[in-house]
């Protein structure tokens, strides 16, 4: 029974607590009820440091788990580099990619194949996902791409914009992008073309591109030719679904699958 309870705690703990320790919720906090999960995975360990100086954070992790699932770490710790001799490496912090948060998400994924998010807002959760998938891409860790894209989609569908009385006809054209900010678009564009997360954000932007006189991500379109190309290709496919009935013209939103009125909003 104790073993089953520990497994349950491992699966349910948020990524922020997975590496350090987790306090059993039903107990009064004390040193005896902190469960440290990483020691449950035996074998030789390596040290990975995120950042430098006093602000950096060092993690001691299973070499086998890291190297088996990440060609990047396999080359680091099993190759002829100095890191392979020292069995330690430092990842320089990089905005939107390498951070303590993104690395802790990566570790939880490598260890148990899932991530428990705990960000306070939908937008911040999407930001965390973007950091994670970009770090995973850097470390050549695969298998989570579709799952993370679906998670972003579910976040967006569950958090539509509040009712706006200034919208005269149809739904708000930014329904699919209410939780998305320009930073997400810019970050997604740095993922490989065809990456599910990159694609889902482009698809989310289609309705607003068609139905707004001034697109929410006009700046990103102007400065990122790749995003512009991706978006126009999705718009081209969407325009194939245009239908007319009496005086009403509509199209199928590729993100939600809903039939949307072909009405441009001056917002």
C-alpha positions as MATLAB code, in Angstrom:
seq = 'XXXXXXXXXXXXXXXXXXXXXXXXXXXXXXXXXXXXXXXXXXXXXXXXXXXXXXXXXXXXXXXXXXXXXXXXXXXXXXXXXXXXXXXXXXXXXXXXXXXXXXXXXXXXXXXXXXXXXXXXXXXXXXXXXXXXXXXXXXXXXXXXXXXXXXXXXXXXXXXXXXXXXXXXXXXXXXXXXXXXXXXXXXXXXXXXXXXXXXXXXXXXXXXXXXXXXXXXXXXXXXXXXXXXXXXXXXXXXXXXXXXXXXXXXXXXXXXXXXXXXXXXXXX';
ca = [
       0.000    0.000    0.000;
       2.805    2.425    0.843;
       4.393    1.783   -2.530;
       1.117    2.472   -4.369;
       0.663    5.697   -2.427;
       4.163    6.831   -3.366;
       3.540    6.108   -7.047;
       0.337    8.145   -6.888;
       2.217   11.063   -5.381;
       4.879   10.856   -8.092;
       2.278   11.046  -10.850;
       0.263   13.880   -9.314;
       2.978   16.210   -8.026;
       3.432   19.505   -9.950;
       6.711   19.882  -11.818;
       7.775   22.699   -9.467;
       8.004   20.204   -6.593;
       9.018   17.038   -8.417;
      12.783   17.526   -8.298;
      13.071   18.883   -4.770;
      10.393   17.387   -2.560;
       6.673   17.148   -2.116;
       4.697   17.587    1.077;
       1.935   15.059    1.621;
      -1.178   17.322    1.640;
      -3.026   15.458    4.397;
      -0.223   15.829    6.921;
       1.189   18.646    8.988;
       4.400   19.864    7.356;
       7.469   18.370    8.975;
      10.784   16.866    7.812;
       9.282   13.388    8.040;
       6.539   13.911    5.467;
       8.630   15.411    2.689;
       8.864   12.849   -0.095;
      11.951   13.215   -2.277;
      11.313   11.454   -5.576;
      14.615   11.470   -7.439;
      16.326    8.950   -5.106;
      13.653    6.434   -6.157;
      15.510    6.211   -9.486;
      18.759    4.374   -8.816;
      21.982    4.311  -10.796;
      24.899    6.656  -11.503;
      24.018   10.336  -11.387;
      25.199   13.426  -13.236;
      24.993   17.069  -12.271;
      23.236   19.661  -14.411;
      23.454   23.305  -13.444;
      21.046   25.906  -14.780;
      22.600   29.376  -14.820;
      25.836   30.471  -13.223;
      26.958   32.102  -10.013;
      24.883   32.275   -6.866;
      21.674   32.570   -8.893;
      22.257   29.202  -10.567;
      20.619   25.958   -9.477;
      22.215   22.506   -9.599;
      20.380   19.214  -10.069;
      21.684   15.687   -9.510;
      19.905   13.355  -11.909;
      19.966    9.813  -13.266;
      22.499    9.598  -16.081;
      20.698    6.643  -17.656;
      17.359    8.466  -17.835;
      18.851   11.624  -19.329;
      21.101    9.886  -21.844;
      18.560    7.314  -23.019;
      15.946    9.900  -23.964;
      18.110   12.839  -24.992;
      20.812   12.608  -27.681;
      21.962   16.014  -26.434;
      22.696   14.698  -22.941;
      24.046   11.420  -24.333;
      26.633   13.371  -26.323;
      27.390   15.490  -23.262;
      27.886   12.747  -20.689;
      28.897    9.745  -22.805;
      31.179   11.513  -25.256;
      34.771   12.680  -25.074;
      33.924   16.165  -23.865;
      35.091   17.505  -20.519;
      31.513   17.187  -19.254;
      31.741   13.459  -19.894;
      34.770   13.215  -17.647;
      33.378   15.456  -14.923;
      29.843   14.069  -15.268;
      28.540   17.603  -14.872;
      27.437   20.368  -17.207;
      26.040   23.887  -17.099;
      23.213   25.156  -19.267;
      23.338   28.899  -19.791;
      19.978   30.521  -19.141;
      18.248   31.726  -22.299;
      14.974   33.605  -22.253;
      12.110   31.496  -23.512;
      14.187   28.312  -23.613;
      16.538   27.501  -20.736;
      15.371   28.348  -17.240;
      14.904   26.606  -13.937;
      11.210   26.251  -14.767;
      11.672   24.733  -18.221;
      14.357   22.344  -16.995;
      12.212   21.098  -14.119;
       9.404   20.442  -16.594;
      11.839   18.556  -18.829;
      13.060   16.442  -15.923;
       9.525   15.503  -14.892;
       8.777   14.506  -18.483;
      11.945   12.410  -18.757;
      11.264   10.641  -15.469;
       7.513    9.930  -15.689;
       6.380   10.943  -19.189;
       3.973   13.659  -18.083;
       3.900   17.176  -16.636;
       1.618   18.653  -14.006;
       1.302   22.375  -14.639;
       0.445   24.829  -11.895;
       0.661   28.265  -13.511;
      -1.837   30.861  -12.207;
      -3.232   32.004  -15.576;
      -3.965   30.409  -18.970;
      -1.504   32.752  -20.691;
       1.278   31.902  -18.235;
       0.577   28.190  -18.685;
       0.991   28.556  -22.455;
       4.229   30.454  -21.808;
       5.466   27.552  -19.665;
       4.552   25.048  -22.376;
       6.420   27.096  -24.967;
       9.543   27.150  -22.789;
       9.300   23.407  -22.236;
       8.867   22.397  -25.878;
      11.696   24.664  -26.981;
      14.056   23.206  -24.370;
      12.923   19.708  -25.359;
      13.657   20.565  -28.990;
      17.114   21.840  -28.014;
      17.826   18.631  -26.081;
      16.337   16.473  -28.870;
      13.720   15.022  -26.545;
      10.627   13.893  -28.432;
       7.235   12.355  -27.787;
       5.406   15.243  -26.134;
       4.814   17.492  -29.148;
       1.230   16.477  -29.955;
       0.271   16.257  -26.288;
       1.509   19.789  -25.602;
      -0.289   21.132  -28.681;
      -3.513   19.538  -27.463;
      -2.951   21.018  -24.014;
      -2.612   24.501  -25.516;
      -5.774   23.949  -27.547;
      -7.714   22.841  -24.475;
      -6.515   25.882  -22.524;
      -7.705   28.210  -25.293;
     -11.095   26.519  -25.697;
     -11.681   26.577  -21.930;
     -10.842   30.277  -21.608;
     -12.742   32.353  -24.194;
     -12.765   36.154  -24.005;
     -15.476   37.875  -21.946;
     -18.545   39.079  -23.790;
     -17.861   42.253  -25.754;
     -20.962   44.287  -26.616;
     -18.995   46.252  -29.207;
     -18.899   43.126  -31.374;
     -22.017   43.603  -33.468;
     -22.179   40.314  -35.344;
     -20.905   36.845  -34.633;
     -18.451   35.881  -31.959;
     -15.321   37.775  -31.004;
     -12.713   37.355  -33.774;
     -10.015   36.889  -31.124;
     -11.811   33.978  -29.458;
      -8.960   31.613  -30.314;
      -6.165   34.047  -29.475;
      -7.460   35.610  -26.269;
      -4.884   33.695  -24.178;
      -2.081   34.031  -26.736;
       0.447   36.872  -26.768;
       3.022   37.892  -29.350;
       5.791   36.207  -27.366;
       4.099   32.839  -27.928;
       3.984   33.373  -31.698;
       7.621   34.464  -31.820;
       8.725   31.507  -29.713;
       6.684   28.979  -31.705;
       8.216   30.259  -34.916;
      11.630   29.112  -33.628;
      10.396   25.512  -33.504;
      10.848   23.341  -36.607;
       8.222   23.733  -39.328;
       5.609   21.029  -38.847;
       6.011   20.961  -35.063;
       2.473   20.467  -33.630;
       2.841   23.350  -31.160;
       3.948   25.741  -33.895;
       1.071   24.583  -36.074;
      -1.648   24.890  -33.411;
      -0.753   28.523  -32.712;
      -0.879   29.335  -36.419;
      -4.276   27.660  -36.736;
      -5.524   29.619  -33.718;
      -4.629   32.857  -35.507;
      -6.610   32.124  -38.683;
     -10.051   33.364  -37.596;
      -8.690   36.680  -36.365;
      -6.729   37.159  -39.586;
      -9.867   36.695  -41.651;
     -12.315   38.575  -39.436;
     -10.286   41.537  -38.131;
      -9.326   44.615  -40.118;
      -6.176   44.827  -38.008;
      -4.884   41.432  -36.989;
      -3.809   40.968  -33.378;
      -0.427   39.653  -34.494;
       0.187   42.086  -37.348;
       3.604   42.947  -35.895;
       4.627   39.280  -35.818;
       3.414   38.858  -39.407;
       5.559   41.790  -40.538;
       8.768   40.774  -38.761;
       8.505   37.010  -39.225;
       8.201   35.824  -42.836;
       7.974   32.197  -41.674;
       4.933   32.940  -39.504;
       3.356   34.894  -42.359;
       3.855   31.962  -44.738;
       2.472   29.437  -42.230;
      -0.565   31.628  -41.593;
      -1.323   32.260  -45.261;
      -1.134   28.537  -46.018;
      -3.673   27.818  -43.267;
      -5.896   30.695  -44.435;
      -5.797   29.289  -47.970;
      -7.045   25.920  -46.699;
      -9.708   27.591  -44.564;
     -11.081   29.604  -47.494;
     -11.902   26.307  -49.198;
     -14.622   25.846  -46.543;
     -16.427   29.128  -47.325;
     -20.157   28.561  -47.824;
     -23.113   30.837  -48.507;
     -26.732   30.422  -47.467;
     -29.180   33.124  -48.493;
     -27.364   36.318  -47.490;
     -25.061   34.690  -44.951;
     -21.472   33.760  -45.737;
     -19.532   31.543  -43.350;
     -16.420   29.420  -43.063;
     -15.258   26.586  -40.848;
     -12.859   27.716  -38.150;
      -9.925   25.257  -38.394;
      -9.191   25.586  -34.678;
     -12.572   24.878  -33.085;
     -14.339   23.289  -36.045;
     -17.246   25.709  -35.617;
     -19.015   27.435  -38.486;
     -18.205   31.144  -38.192;
     -19.861   34.123  -39.874;
     -17.653   35.737  -42.502;
     -17.976   39.187  -40.939;
     -15.080   41.599  -40.579;
     -14.850   43.521  -37.312;
     -13.257   46.950  -37.149;
     -11.350   46.379  -33.888;
];
